[in-house]
Amino acid sequence: MKFIINREEILTPLQQIVSVIEKRQTMPILSNVLIVIEDDKFTLTGTDLEIEIIARINISFATPGAITVPARKFLDICRLLPNGAEIKFEQQDDKVKILSNRSRFSLSCLPAENYPVFSESELEKQFFINAGKFKKALDKTLFCMANQDVRYYLNGLLLNISNSKMKLVASDGHRLSIYEDYLDQGTGYEDRIIFPRKGVMELSRLLDDPDVELKVEFSSNNIRIFIKNLIFSAKLVDSKYPDFGKIFQQDFFNPIHIQKQVLKDALTRVAILSNEKFKGITLDITHESLRISTHNPEHDEAEEELSIDYTGEPLTIAFNAQYLLDAVSNLDSEIAVLTIASNVSSCFIDEPDDCIYKFIVMPMRI
């Protein structure tokens, strides 16, 4: 196997693939990237057995073959070569020689036939979506996913397709985000799947061109997404997402409308003196003012008062300041709308008009 390729042609696909490869592997070959050349098609593959990324590159000067090379070493060599460098790659038994100008490298390899096959069931359902729209939906929800929660379905993101309607939901048990939007064409089916946390983070990173049209195929076990010259595959979380619909079926206090930036700045300032671990702040709401206060074990205190126009009953409620900040920062409008449940069990944060994004945060005890 031999090929000649320009540094810029291989560097970006390598960077995209290496990010899914774990540094510590139970199988040494999983630290490698699989390189296959056949019929003038150059293919790079990386996997951790839960996620797989395949990159395809057009190549002219190549002889067919397949080999696996250490992914991070190969990436570092390509990355540190000068811009525009021509890379000559040649397999010699269980090693590969990499030549570029006056640089010479020799890497130990493992045979391609030992590279594990990423198992996929038949992907019977599909839809098309703009990459910019899908990335926005992911970015508005992914920060609410749990991390290593024993309720493993929370360590992921719910994707619900109902004909032409798309809904994404993420929750860590203390807060929940919901994003709804429409596909350009109907699918004719209704289904819901749970995307794993790592897959969501990797996919959001890969969607760097908002104008690309994505083809998404999925089954109950797997999802595959075609992004330009990349194929992204992931195993889905085999579980049922909890029913969150009941949270909407309750009474609420009158909503509070407040300038998003004013609220964000006040929360940021007061949170400086909150308990470092729990980030607790208290909201005291009256007809004319919203008072934000906090204290910590070192007996430091902070307080800020904002003018509001509120017609409901006065109330006091405490939240994690970071959860409120995450929600407010993700609103697109200049006005934030806070609506607190009448039993003080949750607070909805959204926008005044046609909101496609809702954030719900549970209170805390201080």
TORSE-48029 format. One line per field, with one value per residue (C-alpha): residue number from 1; residue in one letter; x, y, z. Coordinates in Angstrom, 3 decimals. Example, Ala and Ser with C-alpha at 12.3 -4.5 7.8 and 13.67 -1.06 7.14 Angstrom:
REM residues 2
nr = c(1; 2) .
rest = c(A; S) .
X = c(12.300; 13.670) .
Y = c(-4.500; -1.060) .
Z = c(7.800; 7.140) .
REM end
This chain:
REM residues 366
nr = c(1; 2; 3; 4; 5; 6; 7; 8; 9; 10; 11; 12; 13; 14; 15; 16; 17; 18; 19; 20; 21; 22; 23; 24; 25; 26; 27; 28; 29; 30; 31; 32; 33; 34; 35; 36; 37; 38; 39; 40; 41; 42; 43; 44; 45; 46; 47; 48; 49; 50; 51; 52; 53; 54; 55; 56; 57; 58; 59; 60; 61; 62; 63; 64; 65; 66; 67; 68; 69; 70; 71; 72; 73; 74; 75; 76; 77; 78; 79; 80; 81; 82; 83; 84; 85; 86; 87; 88; 89; 90; 91; 92; 93; 94; 95; 96; 97; 98; 99; 100; 101; 102; 103; 104; 105; 106; 107; 108; 109; 110; 111; 112; 113; 114; 115; 116; 117; 118; 119; 120; 121; 122; 123; 124; 125; 126; 127; 128; 129; 130; 131; 132; 133; 134; 135; 136; 137; 138; 139; 140; 141; 142; 143; 144; 145; 146; 147; 148; 149; 150; 151; 152; 153; 154; 155; 156; 157; 158; 159; 160; 161; 162; 163; 164; 165; 166; 167; 168; 169; 170; 171; 172; 173; 174; 175; 176; 177; 178; 179; 180; 181; 182; 183; 184; 185; 186; 187; 188; 189; 190; 191; 192; 193; 194; 195; 196; 197; 198; 199; 200; 201; 202; 203; 204; 205; 206; 207; 208; 209; 210; 211; 212; 213; 214; 215; 216; 217; 218; 219; 220; 221; 222; 223; 224; 225; 226; 227; 228; 229; 230; 231; 232; 233; 234; 235; 236; 237; 238; 239; 240; 241; 242; 243; 244; 245; 246; 247; 248; 249; 250; 251; 252; 253; 254; 255; 256; 257; 258; 259; 260; 261; 262; 263; 264; 265; 266; 267; 268; 269; 270; 271; 272; 273; 274; 275; 276; 277; 278; 279; 280; 281; 282; 283; 284; 285; 286; 287; 288; 289; 290; 291; 292; 293; 294; 295; 296; 297; 298; 299; 300; 301; 302; 303; 304; 305; 306; 307; 308; 309; 310; 311; 312; 313; 314; 315; 316; 317; 318; 319; 320; 321; 322; 323; 324; 325; 326; 327; 328; 329; 330; 331; 332; 333; 334; 335; 336; 337; 338; 339; 340; 341; 342; 343; 344; 345; 346; 347; 348; 349; 350; 351; 352; 353; 354; 355; 356; 357; 358; 359; 360; 361; 362; 363; 364; 365; 366) .
rest = c(M; K; F; I; I; N; R; E; E; I; L; T; P; L; Q; Q; I; V; S; V; I; E; K; R; Q; T; M; P; I; L; S; N; V; L; I; V; I; E; D; D; K; F; T; L; T; G; T; D; L; E; I; E; I; I; A; R; I; N; I; S; F; A; T; P; G; A; I; T; V; P; A; R; K; F; L; D; I; C; R; L; L; P; N; G; A; E; I; K; F; E; Q; Q; D; D; K; V; K; I; L; S; N; R; S; R; F; S; L; S; C; L; P; A; E; N; Y; P; V; F; S; E; S; E; L; E; K; Q; F; F; I; N; A; G; K; F; K; K; A; L; D; K; T; L; F; C; M; A; N; Q; D; V; R; Y; Y; L; N; G; L; L; L; N; I; S; N; S; K; M; K; L; V; A; S; D; G; H; R; L; S; I; Y; E; D; Y; L; D; Q; G; T; G; Y; E; D; R; I; I; F; P; R; K; G; V; M; E; L; S; R; L; L; D; D; P; D; V; E; L; K; V; E; F; S; S; N; N; I; R; I; F; I; K; N; L; I; F; S; A; K; L; V; D; S; K; Y; P; D; F; G; K; I; F; Q; Q; D; F; F; N; P; I; H; I; Q; K; Q; V; L; K; D; A; L; T; R; V; A; I; L; S; N; E; K; F; K; G; I; T; L; D; I; T; H; E; S; L; R; I; S; T; H; N; P; E; H; D; E; A; E; E; E; L; S; I; D; Y; T; G; E; P; L; T; I; A; F; N; A; Q; Y; L; L; D; A; V; S; N; L; D; S; E; I; A; V; L; T; I; A; S; N; V; S; S; C; F; I; D; E; P; D; D; C; I; Y; K; F; I; V; M; P; M; R; I) .
X = c(0.000; 1.306; -0.161; 0.833; -1.422; -1.278; -1.135; -4.284; -6.364; -5.735; -5.333; -8.993; -10.465; -7.807; -8.636; -12.355; -11.731; -9.120; -11.498; -13.667; -10.668; -10.175; -6.619; -6.869; -8.136; -8.768; -7.867; -4.619; -5.948; -8.708; -5.961; -5.292; -6.996; -7.908; -6.653; -8.136; -7.447; -9.470; -10.638; -8.938; -11.016; -9.131; -11.016; -10.097; -12.024; -11.899; -14.091; -14.435; -17.085; -19.855; -19.211; -17.621; -16.504; -15.567; -13.945; -13.630; -11.040; -10.470; -6.924; -4.982; -1.563; -2.193; -1.861; -4.595; -4.243; -5.364; -3.495; -4.066; -1.646; -1.438; -4.008; -2.552; 1.043; -0.047; -2.121; 0.750; 3.138; 0.692; -0.163; 3.447; 4.542; 4.668; 1.567; 1.162; 3.608; 3.340; 3.114; 4.349; 3.018; 4.325; 3.589; 6.525; 5.428; 4.314; 5.589; 4.749; 7.212; 6.036; 8.189; 7.805; 10.595; 13.523; 11.402; 11.361; 9.097; 8.547; 5.458; 4.644; 1.256; -1.351; -3.044; -6.341; -8.073; -7.932; -9.781; -13.197; -16.331; -18.836; -22.027; -25.177; -28.721; -30.731; -31.514; -35.115; -36.054; -34.582; -35.062; -33.200; -32.337; -30.213; -26.977; -27.346; -30.861; -29.793; -26.707; -28.821; -31.238; -28.361; -26.589; -29.806; -30.279; -27.039; -25.779; -28.706; -27.646; -26.523; -22.962; -22.479; -25.901; -27.051; -30.268; -28.329; -31.144; -30.431; -26.828; -28.168; -30.588; -34.093; -34.812; -38.516; -39.630; -43.356; -43.927; -42.520; -42.028; -38.741; -38.352; -35.120; -35.168; -32.333; -32.413; -30.114; -32.997; -32.570; -33.317; -34.785; -34.544; -36.945; -36.362; -38.991; -38.690; -40.026; -38.371; -38.612; -40.505; -42.716; -41.410; -44.724; -43.779; -43.434; -40.468; -38.216; -34.600; -32.015; -28.701; -25.693; -23.915; -20.559; -22.306; -24.189; -20.997; -19.079; -21.899; -22.282; -18.552; -18.734; -21.603; -19.352; -20.963; -24.537; -25.455; -24.945; -27.934; -27.742; -29.148; -30.081; -30.829; -31.741; -33.203; -33.991; -30.290; -28.203; -28.056; -26.022; -25.600; -24.022; -22.148; -20.435; -17.529; -18.092; -20.268; -21.022; -22.490; -23.448; -25.120; -28.272; -29.225; -31.509; -34.059; -37.289; -37.116; -39.302; -42.629; -42.049; -45.462; -47.026; -44.863; -46.966; -50.247; -50.209; -51.126; -48.649; -48.119; -48.302; -45.215; -42.397; -40.954; -37.429; -34.587; -32.402; -29.072; -30.050; -31.020; -27.920; -25.563; -27.255; -27.136; -23.462; -22.533; -24.507; -23.267; -19.684; -20.411; -22.627; -21.590; -18.950; -20.392; -24.158; -24.256; -27.489; -29.209; -32.587; -35.181; -37.604; -40.387; -42.828; -45.066; -42.296; -38.997; -36.986; -34.344; -31.498; -29.401; -26.916; -24.489; -21.784; -20.110; -17.499; -20.401; -20.005; -23.246; -24.437; -27.727; -29.104; -32.562; -34.176; -37.359; -40.142; -43.864; -45.460; -49.157; -49.163; -48.625; -45.234; -43.035; -39.550; -37.720; -34.100; -32.189; -28.777; -27.427; -25.567; -28.733; -30.559; -27.606; -27.400; -31.085; -31.098; -27.917; -29.557; -32.596; -32.585; -34.922; -34.006; -36.753; -36.705; -40.019; -39.939; -43.053; -43.074; -45.400; -47.988; -46.705; -43.167; -41.924; -40.389; -39.656; -40.145; -37.769; -38.626; -39.294; -42.396; -43.243; -43.564; -40.889; -39.385; -37.117; -38.179; -35.976; -37.289; -35.300; -36.204; -35.766; -33.327; -33.349; -30.965) .
Y = c(0.000; 3.424; 6.880; 10.522; 13.190; 16.858; 17.643; 19.835; 17.063; 14.544; 16.758; 17.779; 14.249; 12.854; 15.444; 14.637; 10.917; 10.972; 12.719; 9.567; 7.339; 6.919; 7.366; 4.274; 1.213; -2.368; -3.419; -1.864; -1.789; 0.659; 3.259; 3.000; 4.509; 2.145; 3.250; 1.548; 2.307; 0.651; 1.907; 5.306; 5.801; 6.652; 5.846; 6.615; 4.935; 5.441; 3.873; 3.199; 0.507; 2.904; 5.611; 5.320; 8.042; 7.250; 9.907; 9.531; 11.442; 11.489; 10.431; 10.095; 8.593; 5.372; 1.599; -0.433; -1.902; -1.688; -1.090; 0.427; 3.063; 4.702; 7.481; 10.181; 9.698; 9.878; 12.996; 14.704; 13.996; 15.459; 18.419; 19.420; 19.237; 22.592; 23.957; 22.523; 19.660; 16.584; 13.359; 10.041; 6.989; 3.484; 0.178; -2.188; -5.383; -4.397; -0.826; 2.234; 4.840; 8.451; 10.825; 14.564; 16.729; 15.979; 14.388; 10.595; 8.628; 4.915; 3.719; 0.225; -0.963; -3.634; -5.615; -4.279; -7.667; -7.441; -4.102; -4.622; -4.297; -1.721; -3.749; -2.093; -3.328; -2.467; 1.264; 1.331; 4.966; 8.181; 11.939; 14.939; 18.092; 21.189; 20.978; 24.510; 23.749; 20.442; 21.943; 24.732; 22.151; 20.125; 23.140; 24.399; 21.095; 19.124; 21.020; 19.584; 15.951; 14.077; 12.823; 9.290; 9.180; 5.716; 6.438; 5.871; 7.131; 10.629; 10.373; 11.120; 13.174; 12.230; 12.756; 12.537; 12.595; 12.961; 13.244; 16.722; 17.763; 17.315; 17.531; 17.248; 16.797; 16.576; 16.407; 15.590; 15.266; 18.828; 20.719; 19.961; 21.587; 21.093; 22.287; 21.909; 22.627; 21.435; 19.355; 20.570; 17.435; 14.956; 11.520; 9.662; 8.032; 8.764; 7.448; 8.363; 7.387; 8.258; 9.536; 8.731; 11.664; 11.200; 10.832; 14.111; 15.998; 14.583; 15.256; 18.866; 19.348; 17.833; 20.084; 23.021; 23.956; 25.283; 24.994; 21.242; 18.928; 15.914; 12.486; 10.735; 6.990; 5.147; 2.016; 1.208; 0.396; 2.596; 5.954; 6.928; 10.487; 11.489; 14.825; 15.786; 13.300; 11.897; 9.061; 9.299; 6.211; 5.656; 3.007; 4.288; 4.040; 1.022; 2.465; 4.429; 8.145; 9.216; 10.954; 14.648; 15.776; 15.970; 18.946; 21.073; 19.923; 22.141; 25.634; 28.491; 31.927; 34.872; 35.112; 37.581; 39.436; 40.768; 41.976; 38.958; 40.777; 42.582; 39.281; 37.504; 40.193; 40.267; 36.456; 36.417; 39.055; 37.542; 34.007; 35.093; 34.751; 31.660; 28.307; 26.982; 23.477; 24.117; 27.599; 28.371; 31.747; 32.953; 34.904; 37.069; 38.177; 40.994; 43.205; 45.656; 43.942; 40.762; 40.475; 38.015; 37.093; 34.513; 33.651; 31.058; 29.137; 31.918; 34.274; 36.357; 37.805; 39.320; 40.923; 42.681; 44.110; 44.381; 46.280; 44.110; 44.346; 41.317; 40.909; 37.622; 36.664; 37.450; 34.361; 33.170; 30.379; 29.188; 27.834; 26.760; 29.998; 28.172; 26.388; 29.716; 31.271; 28.384; 28.792; 32.574; 32.558; 30.220; 32.435; 34.199; 37.064; 40.130; 39.317; 36.338; 35.008; 33.248; 31.260; 29.506; 26.595; 27.405; 24.557; 26.029; 22.745; 24.165; 27.315; 27.616; 29.917; 30.783; 33.636; 35.839; 34.913; 31.520; 29.933; 26.777; 26.374; 25.800; 25.364; 24.016; 24.138; 22.590; 24.645; 23.790; 24.092; 26.584) .
Z = c(0.000; -1.023; -1.390; -1.766; -0.261; 0.640; 4.376; 4.245; 2.630; 5.398; 8.485; 9.057; 8.571; 10.926; 13.596; 13.285; 13.683; 16.465; 18.886; 19.186; 19.903; 23.641; 24.928; 27.113; 25.282; 26.346; 22.777; 21.461; 17.892; 18.956; 19.453; 15.719; 12.696; 9.869; 6.435; 3.372; -0.295; -3.031; -6.433; -5.903; -2.738; 0.430; 3.650; 7.270; 10.108; 13.879; 16.563; 20.290; 19.518; 20.654; 18.039; 14.608; 12.190; 8.590; 6.369; 2.603; 0.589; -3.168; -4.009; -7.271; -6.504; -4.587; -4.677; -2.918; 0.553; 4.168; 7.426; 10.880; 12.257; 15.724; 15.420; 17.657; 16.484; 12.846; 13.565; 15.393; 12.505; 9.956; 12.197; 12.794; 9.155; 7.311; 5.528; 2.037; 2.698; 0.498; 2.514; 1.077; 2.907; 2.245; 3.978; 4.592; 6.358; 9.892; 9.625; 7.574; 6.338; 6.239; 4.188; 3.701; 2.316; 4.685; 7.424; 7.850; 10.203; 10.788; 12.669; 13.937; 12.664; 13.257; 10.477; 9.124; 9.320; 13.143; 13.210; 14.895; 12.784; 14.050; 14.408; 13.083; 12.713; 9.610; 9.660; 8.458; 9.177; 7.807; 7.517; 6.106; 8.033; 7.627; 9.657; 11.070; 12.329; 13.884; 15.564; 17.080; 18.480; 19.957; 21.453; 23.112; 24.942; 25.344; 28.418; 30.420; 29.914; 33.002; 33.280; 34.648; 36.308; 37.434; 35.517; 32.312; 30.053; 31.456; 30.157; 26.712; 24.682; 23.549; 19.847; 19.004; 15.349; 14.722; 10.960; 10.206; 13.855; 15.725; 19.497; 21.493; 25.273; 27.814; 31.604; 34.514; 36.989; 38.316; 35.094; 31.706; 28.279; 25.385; 21.839; 19.110; 15.395; 12.044; 9.341; 5.754; 4.730; 6.554; 7.491; 7.780; 11.083; 14.794; 16.768; 19.679; 20.340; 23.016; 21.697; 23.998; 25.654; 23.908; 20.549; 21.069; 21.964; 18.995; 16.552; 17.683; 17.077; 13.583; 12.429; 11.578; 8.241; 8.748; 5.052; 4.674; 4.229; 6.560; 5.874; 9.137; 9.266; 12.449; 14.016; 17.640; 18.249; 15.941; 14.205; 11.146; 9.861; 6.538; 6.794; 3.517; 3.211; 6.748; 8.009; 11.739; 13.472; 17.103; 19.233; 20.931; 24.598; 25.018; 27.431; 27.684; 28.449; 31.412; 30.726; 31.346; 30.026; 33.508; 34.411; 32.059; 33.632; 36.728; 37.849; 37.584; 39.094; 36.705; 34.463; 35.141; 32.121; 32.567; 30.346; 29.621; 29.887; 33.110; 34.749; 33.432; 34.743; 38.173; 38.511; 37.524; 40.111; 42.999; 42.221; 42.981; 46.716; 46.534; 47.994; 45.561; 45.557; 45.395; 43.755; 45.648; 45.280; 46.603; 44.592; 46.587; 44.237; 45.025; 42.844; 42.000; 42.634; 42.182; 44.904; 44.241; 47.290; 48.486; 51.285; 51.826; 54.688; 55.001; 55.944; 52.765; 51.410; 48.135; 47.173; 44.103; 43.437; 39.990; 39.082; 37.635; 36.970; 38.618; 39.408; 41.331; 44.951; 46.529; 46.804; 47.710; 45.886; 45.637; 42.639; 41.463; 39.926; 37.143; 36.009; 35.690; 33.862; 31.385; 30.574; 30.261; 28.133; 25.612; 24.976; 21.591; 22.535; 24.606; 27.150; 29.507; 30.827; 34.218; 35.168; 38.545; 39.323; 42.010; 44.205; 43.806; 42.301; 39.122; 37.130; 33.365; 31.500; 27.919; 25.480; 25.089; 21.470; 19.761; 21.894; 20.358; 23.364; 26.989; 30.003; 33.300; 36.520; 39.867; 43.052; 45.810; 49.578; 51.172) .
REM end
